Amino acid sequence: MIHTPEELRARVGRNVRLLREVQGLRQVDLAQKEGIGQPMISALEKGKTGWTDSTILALAAAFGVDPEELFRADPTTRSTKAAYILRDLEEQETDLIATFADSMRAKRAPASAPEKK
């Protein structure tokens, strides 16, 4: 449970950074995409500043999530959950997981239909 504005800013900052990294965006990329200054994004991620409703809506749109996702203690979207799982793993471990995921997708893929003559 959050008890202070600082804790809320830290949570939102953590989620913004996580979603940005999951999508492979640099702070400057996100800033250009949504017209938010890069220093503002940096300060948000560090929990050093608050936000406006417009900023939260713009960030959520950039990440393709509901605005409430930025405030959650636990991730709910697939990409956010994946990022939480992978964040502390070594590169070799993430490579193994990627290989496993590729094999699972291949098993799910429908067999190609035989060619008609």
Summary of the structure (lengths in Angstrom):
residues: 117
radius of gyration: 18.2
end to end distance: 65.1
largest distance: 70.2
contacts: 277
relative contact order: 0.13
helix: 66%
strand: 0%
